[in-house]
Amino acid sequence: MTQTTVKIQGMTCGHCEGRVNTELGKIAGVKEVKASSGESQAVITSDAALDAELISQAVIAAGYRVVQ
């Protein structure tokens, strides 16, 4: 299992976290997502390393932006 932490700009509440969790959870190989608006990040647990572009696209689909 691999863990990836992604910094996300724009999450402010539990609803935001839910949207991010849902979109990131759609990526193939993702087992668990824990988004935190308080920490402005999401921790993704997956079978293998994930493509950064796929992660970014999922965050954008949720309505937010990945911060480098």
C-alpha positions in Angstrom: 0.0 0.0 0.0 1.1 3.5 -0.8 0.1 6.8 0.9 0.0 10.0 -1.0 -0.6 13.4 0.6 -2.0 16.1 -1.6 -2.3 19.8 -0.5 -5.6 21.2 -1.7 -6.7 24.8 -1.8 -10.4 25.9 -1.2 -11.8 23.2 1.1 -13.6 24.9 4.0 -16.0 22.3 5.5 -17.2 18.7 5.7 -19.2 19.0 2.5 -15.9 20.0 0.7 -14.2 17.0 2.2 -16.9 14.8 1.0 -16.7 16.0 -2.6 -12.9 15.5 -2.6 -13.2 12.1 -1.0 -15.7 11.1 -3.7 -13.7 12.3 -6.7 -10.4 10.9 -5.5 -12.1 7.6 -4.6 -13.0 7.2 -8.3 -9.3 6.8 -9.3 -8.4 3.1 -10.0 -6.4 1.5 -7.2 -7.5 4.0 -4.5 -8.5 2.1 -1.3 -9.2 5.0 1.0 -9.2 8.8 1.0 -9.2 11.1 4.1 -9.7 14.7 3.2 -9.2 17.4 5.9 -10.4 20.9 5.4 -8.6 22.0 8.5 -5.3 20.7 7.2 -6.1 21.7 3.6 -5.0 18.2 2.4 -6.1 14.7 1.5 -4.3 11.5 2.3 -4.8 8.8 -0.3 -4.1 5.1 0.3 -3.7 3.1 -2.9 -2.4 -0.2 -4.2 0.5 1.6 -6.0 1.8 5.1 -6.8 -0.7 7.3 -8.5 -0.2 9.6 -11.4 -0.1 13.2 -10.2 -2.2 14.4 -13.2 -5.0 12.0 -12.3 -5.0 13.3 -8.8 -5.1 16.9 -10.0 -7.9 16.2 -12.4 -10.0 14.6 -9.6 -9.4 17.5 -7.3 -10.4 19.9 -10.1 -13.6 17.8 -10.8 -14.5 18.3 -7.1 -14.1 22.1 -7.5 -10.8 22.7 -5.9 -7.1 23.1 -6.8 -4.0 21.1 -5.9 -1.3 23.3 -4.3 2.3 22.5 -5.1 
